[in-house]
Structures are given as structure tokens and as C-alpha cells.
Amino acid sequence: MTKRINKQATSAWLNPKLSPASLKIINALPHADTLAEEIGAVVAVYRLERDFRDTAPKTSDSIRHLDRVADSIGELLTQIDLVPVEFSAFADLDLCHMGRDGSHTMTKRIQEDLSVYKMLCRRASKRISARPSKAGEKRKLLERKLLSDVTRVIESTADLRKIEAAGKAADVLLRSGIHHVPVEPKKARQAVIEYRKTYEK
């Protein structure tokens, strides 16, 4: 039996909810209401992207599925070429009642589209195969971006030293169940600096 590939999450539903422990930290800072709203919005976008990435199929499954689709299209194109001649007569009659183009035009269009789709599947499969896989680094990178974004919100709203702002950001995230974030303020600040230096040039 052919193994089905898992469908990747593509929901646009945003979840800005922060834990009571996180809100307690935020409420102790200046402009708490604004901070809570803006941090919640940043966290919601992160959760959406994290869910999208976490439900992505394995690289090997993606390659296998794309190759299988390309093979299936190739077989379908072969079968279309073998359709009995009588098909055109019956199909043209029905298509005429529908106000559609004749079967020859339709078949040609389908074959062209399928051939292009088959080619795209093959090319995508090869590109995915050639792409280096660094799942751990990708996961950490997404959390580093979140830490940087939340730190920036705190920096621009609350009057805190940069190390303290990064520490508060890390604490808020950790208490809302978001991991892969440095616990100590100095390490959190260093992670923010490294992220911004590398990815926000």
C-alpha cells in the first residue's frame, strides 16, 4: 500500500495567548497593556510558523512523494494517449452542451499542463535532494528570531537596559512554553546580538 504523505499545517489562525506567569512579568513593566498586546502578536506569528515547520514532511518523504506524483502523471499521460477514438465523439457532444471547447482542445491543454506539472515535480525533487538539512539549527533560528523580536518590543516600549530587556523577553517566552531560548539575561542578549548581526544586516 502506498504511504501517504502527511499534510502540512497551513491554518491562518493566530494564537496570541500568553501564560499567566508571562503576563505577571509583563504587568510589572511600564506600559504593560501595550507590551502584552504587541508581544502576543509576535508570539502568534511565531506559533503559526512553528506549526507550519513542525508539520512539514520529512525530506525523504517529500522527495518520494514528488517522484511518485511525477511517475503517476507520466502513466496518466500514456493512458490519455490510448483513449479510444469513440471518446472524442461522445465527449464533443457533452462539451458542446456545456458550452466548452472540443475534446481535442481540452485534451491538448490537459496534456500540456500535466507535462509541465510533471517537470516541476522532478525539478523540485532534485532541488530538495540537493538542499543541506540542518533541522536543529533551523529550529533554534526560529526561536532566536522570536527572542529578538520580543526583545525589540520591550526595548521600544519599556525603559530597560538591553541585557535586562533580553532577559525579560526570554523569561516571558519560557514561561509561555516556548523553548530553545537562553535562560540567563546575558546569554539571551548575546543570542539577540548574534541573530541581528547575522540576519538583520
FILUM-277140 format. One record per residue: y, x negated, z of N, C-alpha, C in turn. Coordinates in steps of 0.02 Angstrom, whole numbers, plus 50000, padded with zeros to 5 digits. Layout:
BEGIN
YXZYXZYXZ
...
//
This chain:
BEGIN
499404995850000500005000050000500624995650000
501114997349958501724993349953502144994050017
502344988350044502754988450104503464990450086
503734995250123504414997450111504904993050148
505464991650117505984987650148506384992050195
506594989350252506994993250299507694994450271
507945000450281508615002050256509144999350304
509624995850275510154992850316510654998050338
510884997450401511375002250427512035001550390
512305007250368512945007150333513415012550360
513275014750421513685020050451514395017550463
514875022050453515575020350464515805022850533
515335024950575515515027450641515705021650686
516295022050717516555016650759516455018450833
516245013450871516145014450943516595009650982
517185012151004517655007851039517555007651115
517015010751139516925011451212516835004751246
517195003851302517124997951345516835000151411
516464995751443516144997451507516664998251562
516505001851615516965002351672517154995551700
516674990851701516824984151726517344980551682
517284981551616517774978651570518454981851579
518464988351587519104991951595519444990051661
519044988351711519324986251775519714979651766
519434975151727519784968751713520424970151674
520374974451624520954975951582521504979451623
521304984051666521794987851706522194983451754
521934977451768522294972851812522814968751774
522834969651708523304965751666523904970051647
524454966851628525044970651604524884974651541
525194980451534525104984751475524374986551465
524054988551518523334989751518523124994951466
523505000351459523315005751412523315003151341
523824999351323523864996551256523294991551244
523174987451294522624982551289521954985951279
521814990951319521174994451315521074997551246
521595000451219521545003651153521434998451098
521824993051100521774987951047521124984051052
520914982351113520284978751121519694983251099
519734989651118519214994351098519144994751022
519714994650987519704994950914519374988750884
519524982950912519234976650888518484976550901
518284978750960517574978950978517194983850934
517514989450917517184994450875517024991550806
517484987750778517364984650712516804979450718
516804975650773516274970750784515594974150787
515544979550824514904983050832514654985650765
515114987950724514914990450658514624984750616
514954979050617514704973350578514064970550609
514024970350675513414967950707512824972350690
512914978950691512384983550674512174982650601
512664981550558512514980450487512094974150478
512284968850513511914962450506511234962750540
511194965950597510564966150634510034970250598
510244975050557509764979150522509634976550451
509944970950434509824968150367509094965950362
508774967050306508074964950297508014957450298
507414955050312507294947850310507394945350238
507594939150233507714936250167507104936850122
506524935450150505904935850110505774942950087
505934947850130505834954950111506314956950056
506934954550061507434956150009507224953349941
507004947149942506784943949879506184947749850
505704949249893505104952649870505274959549842
505724963049876505914969749853506274969549787
506744964949779507114964349716506644962649658
506184958149670505694956349618505254962349601
505074966149652504654972049640505034977349600
505674978249615506084983049577506134980849505
506254974349494506314971749426505654972749388
505094971349421504444972349389504334979749371
504524984149417504434991349406504864993749347
505474991149343505914992949288505614990549222
505344984449222505014981849162504454986349140
504044988649187503494993149171503754999849146
504285002349177504585008749156504845008249084
505175002649069505435001749001504865001748949
504314998748968503734998648924503465005648912
503435009548966503185016348961503655020848921
504305019648927504795023548888504685022248813
504545016048796504415014348725503795017948698
503345019848743502715022848722502725030548727
503305033348742503345040648747503165043748679
502755048948678502555052148615503145054648575
503065054648509503605056848463503805064048478
503315068248497503475075248511504005076148565
504065071148608504555071548663505255072948636
505445069448583506125070048556506285077248535
505805080448502505925087348478506055092048537
505615091748587505695096048645506325094248686
506425087648694506995085448734507655087248701
507695086448634508315088048598508495095448605
507985099748605508115106948612508405108348681
508095105448733508345106548801509035103548811
509135097548785509775094248792510335097948757
510165101048700510655104948663510885110948705
510415114248739510595119848783511025117548842
510925111348862511305108548918511995105848897
512095105548831512715102748806512735095248813
512155092148810512105084848818511965081448751
512045074748751511865070848691511125071348677
510925069648615510225069948596509805064848633
509145065548629508685061248666508735054048644
508865052748580508925045748557509495042248591
510075045648594510665042648626510535041648701
510235046748731510095046348803509605040748818
509075040248779508565035148790508855028148782
509265027348730509575020848719510015018848778
510395023648804510835022248860510435020448923
509895024148935509465022848993509155015848988
508905014248929508585007748919509085001948930
509695002948905510204997648914510374996848988
510475002449022510655002149093510084999149134
509475001249120508904998549157508804991049144
508914988949083508844981849066509364977649104
509974980249108510494976749146510314976549220
510074982249246509894982549318509324977749333
508844977349289508284972749297508534965549300
508994963849254509274957149253509654955649317
510034960549342510414959549403509964958449463
509404962049465508924961149519508634954149518
508454951649459508184944949453508684939649475
509304940549454509824935649472509974935849547
509994941849575510124942449647509554939249687
508934940249664508354937249697508404929649698
508594926749642508654919449637509214916849682
509764920549684510334918349725510174918649799
509814923949819509614924449889509124918949907
508674917349861508184911949873508524905249883
509074904249846509424897749849509914897249907
510034902749940510534902849994510234899950058
510574895250090510324892550153510324897750208
509814897750249509754902650303509914899450370
510444902150403510644899650469510814905750513
510284909650527510384915950562510714914950630
510504909850668510794908750733511534907250731
511734903050683512434901350676512844907350654
512564911550610512924917450588513044922150647
512534922950689512604927350747513154924650792
513144918250807513644915350851514344915850820
514384915150754515024915450720515354922250728
514974927450724515254934150730515534935350800
515184932750851515424933350919516034928950931
516054923150898516644918750905517264922050875
517164925450819517724929050788517974934550834
517504938250864517694943550910518074940650970
517824935150997518154932051054518874930051035
518944927150976519614925150952520074931150944
519804936550916520214942550904520434945750969
519974946351017520144949451081520634944951120
520524938451116520984933751148521684934551119
521724935351054522374936151021522724942551045
522334947851054522624954151079522914953051149
522544949651192522774948351260523374943651259
523344938551217523894933751212524554937151191
524494941951146525104945051119525364950851163
524954953051209525144958851250525264957051323
524834953051352524894951151423525174944051427
525584942951478525904936351487525424931751526
524944928751490524444924451521524424917751486
524204912551523524094906151492523504906851443
523494902551393522994903251340522284902651366
522174898151413521504897351441521304903651479
521784906351516521644912351555521514918351508
521904918751454521814924251407521114923951375
520884918051357520214917251328519684918951380
519794916951442519324918551495519264925951508
519844929351509519844936651518519484940051460
519624937651399519304940551340518544939951345
518314933951363517594932751369517284937251423
517644937951478517394942051533517334949351512
517844951851478517844958751454517244959951408
517134955251363516584956151314515904955851348
515814950951391515174950151425515004956351467
515504959251499515394965051542515294971451502
515414971051437515264976751393514624975551353
514234970651376513574969551346513584965451283
514114961851269514154957651210514014950451230
513494947551202513264940951223513474935551173
513214929451183513384923751141514134922051145
514414923151205515114921651219515134916951279
515524911351276515554906751333515804910351396
515524908551453515714911851516516334908651546
516374902151546516934898651578517564899051535
518144900051567518774900551529518924894551484
518804888451508518944882551468518494882451406
517854884051415517394884151359517564889751310
517794895451338517994901051296518594899051254
519074895751285519674893551249519494888551194
519034883951210518824878951161518474882351102
518084887451116517744891151062518254894551017
518774897351047519304900651009519664895550965
519834889750994520184884550956519754882250896
519114881050908518664878650855518604883950800
518544890250819518474895550769519104895950726
519684896050758520314896750722520454890650678
520264884850702520374878750663519944878650601
519344881450607518864881250552518954887050503
519084893050529519064899050487519734902550477
520264900250511520914903450503521434898550479
521254894350431521724889550405522234892850360
//
